[in-house]
């Protein structure tokens, strides 16, 4: 089989979606019922897993001010700098490192190993976030001082990195599993359901934060993840992965993504098309209060928790819309290009509609969320662009590189330009750069709608 290309047909003796995921008694309706049950369970578990993933991923941004105030950081500017450091740098770096590790594990050991391991890692880390506190040297936990973890902020640093590391594996493994279990014409619907349900985790986190103490919110997030582990017991492995498990096809070799210029360029383009999503979330949404203050919005300045809530309601709508649009157009590329144009308009309105009442600010974050709601199509494209032996690696690392570059990179460029241009002006310039890169990258990618996934990268 040629490099980076798909065979038009499945291998002889292999089900179109790979070998049936469980043993069946005979051909026909029984086979289809077995496969359908496996698909429904996989979609359900992946969607709920992504729901918990987004809940935990955005929770720090939502409770940032409350938690840092409780921990003794009263200065607004100090909390802003700490927030950027803990969230955009440490947590996102954990996501990048975790994306590499979980992606390789997904192609070496299977998609299910990532679904179990990643959620156990980030759920445990988020449970421990609820207990960060300064530790007296003479207490039972006094030994933490000897390893540099005696202060609450140091514990926060380590736990946000570990949480990011764990969170990195959830989406890529879930989408890869769903894409490989479903038929080529309908897999976009499955991944759309996963993303549309999943992003509502941020809305739930925002609501929880309004009625619960920030420590309780962390306990809820960690507890939801551990509870979901039990539901995953019945999920079956991808048939396509099982078909190549015993073949010498270089499974999980991340270096193969960069060893060929053609393949590396394809990977860079996949990463680039998602950058506007995490520029919007990592800068415009998470730091809505700081940008709104600089725009002199007054009472129309939206708190980060509310901005996240409105944005992620929009994301749920946008993910559903972009997924259905890609099915209707029979094109992933043109669906993403359409949403890039919508994102450019939504970002521009953030800076142009000044002054404005609070309700308009909220609606602008809703519109921004809808416009960047092509995450489902983006992750589906990441899975479809690469062969079975590298698919989990690509589909897991790409979203996390997007999160890291889009959030940490955009924040770094924003804060670097801020002293020279001003807060909102720097944010606008970064948005223009990111959108131009994303649009050019999308135009360079091949169309993958309806293509077979039964191929390997040579």
C-alpha positions in Angstrom: 0.0 0.0 0.0 1.4 3.4 -0.9 2.4 6.0 1.6 -0.4 8.2 2.9 -3.0 6.8 0.6 -5.9 4.6 1.3 -7.0 1.5 -0.5 -10.4 1.7 -2.1 -11.4 -1.6 -0.5 -10.8 -3.4 2.8 -8.3 -6.2 3.0 -9.6 -9.6 2.1 -11.6 -11.2 4.9 -11.8 -8.0 6.9 -15.1 -6.3 7.8 -15.4 -2.8 6.1 -14.9 -1.3 9.5 -12.2 -3.8 10.5 -12.8 -7.2 12.1 -16.0 -7.3 14.1 -15.2 -6.0 17.6 -16.6 -9.0 19.4 -17.2 -12.6 18.5 -20.5 -13.2 16.8 -22.5 -16.3 16.0 -23.0 -15.8 12.3 -23.3 -13.3 9.4 -26.1 -11.0 8.7 -28.4 -9.1 11.1 -26.6 -10.5 14.2 -23.3 -9.1 13.0 -24.9 -5.7 12.3 -26.6 -5.6 15.7 -23.4 -6.5 17.4 -21.5 -3.8 15.5 -24.2 -1.2 16.1 -24.2 -1.8 19.9 -20.4 -1.4 19.9 -20.7 1.8 17.9 -23.4 3.3 20.2 -21.5 2.4 23.3 -18.2 3.8 21.9 -19.9 7.1 20.9 -21.7 7.4 24.3 -18.5 6.8 26.2 -16.4 9.0 24.1 -18.9 11.8 24.3 -19.2 11.6 28.1 -15.4 11.3 28.4 -15.0 14.5 26.4 -17.6 16.1 28.6 -15.6 15.4 31.7 -12.4 16.3 29.8 -13.7 19.8 29.0 -15.1 20.2 32.5 -11.7 19.6 34.0 -9.8 21.5 31.2 -11.7 24.7 31.7 -12.3 24.5 35.4 -9.1 26.3 36.5 -9.9 29.2 34.1 -13.4 29.4 35.7 -12.3 29.3 39.3 -8.9 31.0 38.8 -9.7 34.3 40.5 -11.6 32.7 43.4 -8.9 30.1 44.1 -6.0 32.4 43.9 -7.8 35.0 46.1 -8.3 32.3 48.7 -4.6 31.3 48.5 -3.6 34.9 49.3 -3.0 36.6 45.9 -5.0 39.8 46.3 -3.5 41.9 43.4 -5.4 41.7 40.1 -2.2 41.9 38.0 -0.5 39.2 40.0 -3.5 36.9 39.5 -3.5 37.6 35.8 0.2 36.6 35.5 -0.3 33.6 37.7 -3.3 32.6 35.6 -1.4 32.8 32.3 1.5 30.8 33.8 -0.6 28.0 35.4 -3.1 27.7 32.6 -1.7 28.8 29.3 1.8 27.6 30.0 1.9 24.8 32.5 -1.4 23.1 31.8 -1.0 23.5 28.1 2.6 22.2 28.2 1.2 19.2 30.0 -1.3 18.7 27.2 1.5 18.9 24.6 3.7 16.3 26.4 0.7 14.1 27.2 -0.4 14.3 23.6 2.9 12.7 22.4 2.8 10.0 25.1 -0.9 9.0 24.8 -0.8 9.2 21.0 2.1 6.7 20.8 0.4 4.5 23.4 -2.8 4.6 21.4 -1.1 3.2 18.3 1.1 0.7 20.2 -1.2 -0.6 22.9 -4.6 0.3 21.5 -7.2 3.0 21.7 -8.8 1.6 24.9 -5.6 1.7 26.9 -5.6 5.5 26.4 -9.2 5.9 27.3 -8.6 4.2 30.6 -5.2 5.6 31.5 -5.8 9.3 30.6 -9.0 9.7 32.5 -7.5 8.0 35.6 -4.6 10.4 35.4 -6.4 13.7 35.0 -9.3 12.8 37.4 -6.9 12.0 40.2 -5.0 15.2 39.6 -8.2 17.3 39.7 -9.3 15.6 42.9 -6.0 16.6 44.5 -6.5 20.2 43.2 -9.2 20.5 45.8 -6.7 20.1 48.6 -3.9 22.5 47.6 -2.8 24.4 50.7 0.3 25.7 52.5 1.8 22.9 54.6 3.3 23.6 58.0 6.8 22.1 58.3 5.9 20.2 61.5 2.6 18.6 60.2 2.1 15.1 59.0 2.7 16.3 55.4 5.7 18.4 56.4 7.9 16.3 54.1 6.3 18.1 51.1 8.4 21.1 52.1 11.6 19.2 51.6 10.6 18.4 48.0 9.5 22.0 47.2 5.8 21.3 47.4 5.1 22.9 50.8 3.2 25.9 49.3 -0.2 25.8 47.7 1.0 27.6 44.6 3.8 25.0 44.0 1.2 22.2 44.4 -1.1 24.0 42.0 1.8 24.2 39.4 2.5 20.4 39.5 -1.1 19.4 39.5 -2.1 21.6 36.6 0.7 20.1 34.6 -0.3 16.5 35.5 -4.0 17.3 34.8 -3.0 18.7 31.4 -0.9 15.6 30.7 -3.9 13.3 31.5 -6.4 15.4 29.6 -4.3 15.1 26.4 -5.4 11.6 25.7 -9.1 11.7 26.0 -10.4 13.3 22.8 -7.9 11.9 20.2 -8.4 8.3 21.4 -12.2 8.6 21.6 -12.5 10.2 18.1 -10.1 7.6 16.6 -12.1 4.7 18.1 -15.4 6.1 16.9 -14.1 6.9 13.4 -12.6 3.4 13.0 -15.8 1.7 14.2 -18.2 3.6 12.0 -18.8 3.5 8.2 -16.9 6.0 6.1 -20.0 8.0 5.1 -21.4 8.4 8.7 -18.3 8.6 10.9 -18.6 12.4 10.8 -21.9 12.2 12.5 -20.4 10.1 15.3 -17.5 12.5 15.9 -19.9 15.4 15.8 -22.0 13.9 18.6 -18.9 13.3 20.6 -17.7 17.0 20.3 -21.2 18.6 20.6 -21.9 16.7 23.9 -18.4 17.1 25.2 -18.1 20.9 24.9 -21.1 21.2 27.2 -18.8 20.2 30.0 -17.5 23.8 30.1 -21.1 25.0 30.5 -21.7 22.6 33.4 -18.4 23.7 35.0 -19.4 27.3 34.8 -22.8 26.6 36.4 -21.2 24.4 39.1 -18.8 27.2 40.0 -21.6 29.6 40.6 -23.2 27.4 43.3 -20.2 25.5 44.7 -16.9 26.4 46.4 -14.0 26.1 44.0 -12.6 23.2 46.0 -16.0 21.4 45.7 -16.0 22.0 41.9 -12.6 20.2 41.6 -14.0 17.3 43.6 -17.0 17.0 41.3 -14.8 17.0 38.2 -12.5 14.4 39.5 -15.3 12.3 40.8 -17.2 12.3 37.4 -14.0 11.0 35.7 -13.5 8.2 38.1 -17.2 7.2 37.8 -16.9 7.1 34.0 -14.2 4.5 34.3 -16.8 1.9 35.1 -18.9 2.7 32.0 -15.8 2.1 29.8 -15.4 -1.6 30.8 -17.8 -2.7 28.1 -16.2 -0.7 25.2 -14.5 -2.8 22.6 -11.2 -2.2 20.6 -11.2 -0.8 17.1 -11.3 -3.6 14.5 -8.9 -1.7 12.2 -6.3 -1.5 15.0 -6.7 -5.2 15.7 -6.1 -5.9 12.1 -2.6 -4.2 12.1 -1.7 -5.1 15.7 0.6 -8.0 14.6 1.9 -6.3 11.5 5.4 -4.6 11.3 4.0 -1.3 10.1 5.7 1.1 12.6 2.8 1.6 14.9 3.1 4.7 17.1 6.4 5.9 15.7 5.9 9.6 16.1 9.1 10.4 14.2 7.3 9.0 11.1 5.1 12.1 11.1 8.2 14.3 10.6 10.5 11.9 8.7 8.8 12.6 5.3 8.3 16.2 4.3 5.0 15.4 2.6 3.7 13.8 5.7 5.1 16.5 8.0 3.6 19.3 5.9 0.2 17.5 6.1 0.6 17.2 9.9 1.5 20.9 10.2 -1.5 21.9 8.1 -3.8 19.8 10.3 -2.5 21.6 13.4 -2.7 25.0 11.9 -6.4 24.8 10.9 -7.4 24.5 14.6 -5.3 27.4 15.9 -8.2 30.0 15.8 -10.2 27.9 18.2 -7.7 28.0 21.0 -6.7 31.6 20.3 -10.3 32.5 20.9 -10.6 30.4 24.1 -7.1 31.0 25.4 -7.0 34.8 25.0 -10.4 36.3 24.2 -12.5 34.2 26.5 -10.3 33.3 29.4 -9.1 36.9 29.7 -12.4 38.6 28.8 -12.3 40.8 31.9 -8.8 42.2 31.1 -9.6 42.8 27.5 -13.0 44.3 28.3 -11.4 46.6 30.9 -9.0 47.9 28.3 -11.9 48.4 25.8 -13.5 50.5 28.6 -16.7 48.4 28.5 -17.5 49.1 32.1 -20.5 47.0 33.2 -20.5 45.2 29.8 -17.2 43.5 30.8 -17.9 39.8 31.0 -16.3 37.7 33.8 -14.3 34.7 32.5 -16.8 32.1 34.0 -19.7 33.7 32.1 -17.6 34.2 28.9 -16.7 30.5 29.0 -20.3 29.5 29.6 -21.6 31.6 26.6 -18.8 30.6 24.4 -19.2 26.9 25.0 -23.0 27.0 24.5 -22.1 28.4 21.1 -19.4 25.7 20.6 -22.0 23.0 21.1 -24.2 24.6 18.5 -21.2 25.2 16.2 -19.9 21.7 16.5 -23.3 20.3 15.6 -23.6 22.7 12.7 -20.1 22.2 11.3 -20.5 18.5 11.4 -23.8 18.5 9.6 -22.5 21.1 7.1 -19.6 18.8 6.3 -22.0 15.9 5.7 -24.3 18.1 3.5 -21.4 19.5 1.5 -19.6 16.1 1.6 -16.5 18.1 2.3 -14.5 18.6 5.5 -12.3 21.3 4.0 -15.1 23.6 2.9 -17.0 23.2 6.2 -13.8 24.4 8.0 -13.2 27.3 5.6 -16.8 28.5 6.1 -16.2 28.5 9.9 -12.9 30.3 9.5 -14.7 33.1 7.7 -17.3 33.2 10.5 -14.6 33.3 13.1 -12.9 36.3 11.4 -16.2 38.1 11.6 -16.9 37.1 15.2 -13.4 38.1 16.4 -13.6 41.5 14.6 -17.0 42.2 16.3 -15.3 41.7 19.7 -13.2 44.8 19.1 -15.5 46.9 16.8 -18.8 46.9 18.8 -17.7 49.4 21.5 -19.5 50.6 23.6 -22.1 48.0 24.1 -24.5 46.7 26.8 -23.8 43.5 28.8 -26.4 41.4 26.8 -24.5 42.2 23.6 -21.2 41.2 25.1 -22.7 37.9 26.1 -24.2 37.4 22.7 -20.8 38.2 21.1 -19.2 35.4 23.1 -22.1 33.1 22.0 -21.4 34.0 18.4 -17.7 33.5 18.9 -18.3 30.0 20.2 -20.5 29.1 17.3 -17.9 30.4 14.8 -15.1 28.3 16.3 -17.3 25.3 16.6 -15.5 23.3 14.0 -13.5 21.3 16.5 -15.4 18.1 15.7 -14.6 18.4 12.0 -11.0 19.4 12.7 -10.3 16.3 14.9 -12.1 14.1 12.4 -9.8 15.5 9.6 -6.8 14.7 11.8 -7.9 11.1 12.1 -8.7 10.7 8.5 -5.5 12.2 7.1 -3.2 9.4 8.5 -3.0 5.6 8.3 -4.1 3.2 11.0 -0.5 2.8 12.3 -0.2 6.5 13.1 -3.8 7.6 13.4 -4.1 7.7 17.2 -0.7 9.5 17.3 -1.8 12.1 14.9 -5.4 12.5 16.2 -4.1 12.8 19.8 -1.1 15.0 19.3 -2.7 17.4 16.8 -5.5 18.7 19.1 -3.0 19.1 21.9 -0.4 21.0 19.8 -3.3 23.2 18.8 -4.2 23.8 22.4 -0.6 24.5 23.3 0.2 26.8 20.3 -3.2 28.3 20.2 -3.4 29.1 23.9 0.3 29.3 25.1 1.7 30.6 21.8 -1.1 33.2 21.3 -0.9 34.3 25.0 2.9 34.7 24.7 2.6 36.7 21.5 -0.3 38.7 23.0 1.6 39.6 26.2 4.8 40.4 24.2 3.0 42.8 21.9 0.8 44.3 24.7 3.4 46.8 26.0 3.8 48.3 22.5 0.2 48.1 21.1 -2.1 47.9 24.1 -4.1 45.0 25.5 -7.0 44.8 23.0 -5.0 46.0 20.0 -2.4 43.2 20.6 -5.1 40.6 21.0 -6.6 41.8 17.6 -3.3 41.5 15.8 -2.7 38.0 17.1 -6.1 37.0 15.9 -5.4 38.3 12.4 -2.2 36.3 12.2 -3.7 33.1 13.5 -6.7 33.2 11.1 -4.5 33.9 8.1 -2.3 30.9 8.9 -5.3 28.6 9.5 -7.1 29.5 6.2 -3.9 28.9 4.1 -3.4 25.6 5.8 -6.9 24.4 5.2 -6.6 25.2 1.5 -3.5 23.0 1.3 -5.1 19.8 2.7 -6.7 17.0 0.6 -10.4 16.2 1.0 -11.0 13.2 3.3 -14.8 13.0 3.4 -15.9 9.4 2.6 -12.4 8.1 2.2 -11.4 4.6 3.5 -9.4 4.5 6.7 -8.1 1.0 5.9 -4.6 2.0 5.1 -1.2 2.4 6.8 1.6 4.9 6.4 4.6 3.2 4.8 
